[in-house]
Structure formats: structure tokens, C-alpha cells
Amino acid sequence: MKDFQRELQTIKKKILNLGVLVEKNVYSAVKSVLTRDGALAEVVVRSDSAVDQLEVDIEEDCLEILALHQPVARDLRFIVAVLKLNNDLERIGDLASNIAWRGEALAKLPPLSSTFDLNPMTDRTKSMVRKSLEALVQSDVKLAREVLESDDSVDSLNKRFHEEIQRRMRDNPDEVERLVSWLSVVKALERIADHTTNIAEDVIYMVEGDIIRHGRDKRLEVLAGGQKDS
């Protein structure tokens, strides 16, 4: 049993390390766009292989625990949740890499006549990534709910940026190519936020046994604080 608990702690550390890495990559990728830093963008793109390898390692560890220890109840839900959110974190890493790729391309083109302040959307998205991982490690449903609640604000920012960029495209046709890249960056941030909500939902499943991913009414109940015995 002690070996089993140690293995669970090892998985928690690895998934947290993966979360820290993808959070850093998201920040660096957006910074590379805002500062036109092609070298920083390249660092993010290259680090994606480390994200992929860690994701594979975590999956193998989870499968080994399932095979050797056959966990039940909450321990089983933890392993299942990690397997699912592990994939979400890898996808966040891919999206960070996509943002960085856009950063590399934009650094080679003339700057826009005026740029966009992505900091509010980036900060909110990073906070969602961090909170979702803390919720997992601490089995904290309250933090998971906070992540779900934050998604609406990211969606609103995404809509605002889309409208502003589309207006700029109409007014500045010579900037369309660069604006398309900015549009892709904003969409990637919105998708990252979506993946963090998946993680938060998996934490709620792990702790309470509630599956809310496909039920809006159930999700609203969870946000309101409704709980069920695990």
C-alpha cells in the first residue's frame, strides 16, 4: 500500500510539472507575439517535445498502476481523471506551440499600425491553467468551480477581440495577413481556456463522482455549489 501511495504522489508531481511547463509556454508564446521575439517563439516550439514526452510518461505510469494495483473508488477516479486531463495539458502545449509559431511568422513581417492588449486574456487563461492543476493536486472542488466560472470572461474577451480584429481587417486590407495570425492567437487562447474547464470538470468527477461535461444543467448545479456524496 505504501508503494501504491508513493506512485500516486509521483504521478501528482509529474502532472503538476507538466502543468507548470505548459503554463510557462503559454506565457512565453504570447510574449513572443507581443514583443515580436522570434527567438523566444522558437524556444517554445522546441520545448513542445518535452511536453509530449512527459505526457507519454504520465500515461504509462497510470496504466502501470491500473495493471498492478487495480485501484478502486476515489483512487480509480483519480487515475481516470489524470489520464483525461493529461491529454488536455498536452493539447494546451500544442496550442502554445501554435501561438509561438505565429509569433515567429509575425516577427518576420512589418509591425501592425497598432497592436492589441492580450494581457487580460492571457492572464485569465494562465490563472485558469494554474487553478485547475492546484484543484487536482489538492482535490479542491471550490477551485475547480472557479475555473468553470472564469471561462465566460475568456469567451467574452475572445468575442471582443474577434470583432475588433475583423473591423481592422475591413479598415486596413494591407494588414489582413498579419491580422489573421493575431486572430489565430486569440482563438488558441480561447481553446486553452476550454481545455482548462475540461480539467476542472475532471477534478469534480474525481472528488465527487459527478460527470458534468455533457450536461449544462448539471454544470450549473455544480457552479451553484450542489454536491453529492462520493
Steps between C-alpha positions, in 0.01 A plus 500: 500500500787739576645432155161577346472831685854595398415428137190719527711782643749458215220536246373811678848654481536414132161640405577817694836529322322460168254770599778739601677437169194564283407808705850638443475422129167681471648810663817489289309437178274803549799710606678404177202636305472823700874574495568363149762268650561224246773340712265460797234355272749243375580396859130429560465300179805290584383432855182337374688171468562507878127551556423203276751276678370587845144432383608153381683430828194592707272282289736204536516551879120507523460185292760322712314591820173375351663171405695437821278644773148496354391809697136553593266782603670840532848372408359355180324826421829684558684285247219531245493879550878524456485299177241741362650829617847383399374514143350846559835629625676360195247677280565826690869447424416457131295820503786690666727369226250619237499849657881500498503393135283803424743708705790382286312591182391841627856589608606474135227737381463877550321592826134590498405867506371427853493177700256341742525468877483124550616520862153477663408192297843343548501564876151354541590194294824442692312533828253236381784261416660554840177466696394186316829331593480618859145367514626162387791474740294629795176323400342843531155520341468868593801586284362283220175697512696827479658374177158424353375844598800669334428348161219746423732799538753344261221434250395866526856619439529262207183644346620856555837434337338323205273798437787748531734301273230453238434875505873563456502262204228703330671831573858387424500243218880525474526350851269202443776237496639614834154544650411142408795389711378711792155346459656155524682598819177618663318183396781287642469677837126435500562132425756482784233631736263231373755230582540636853124468551533136393763456771278669759210273406727197537599619849134524598449147367802376694386651830122469481434244228291746298540501122400849383682533166191427290229645721447876516235471771732283711787744446285791615408299809868438575583869457222578742669276754285188472696196617450133524655246734802325347 
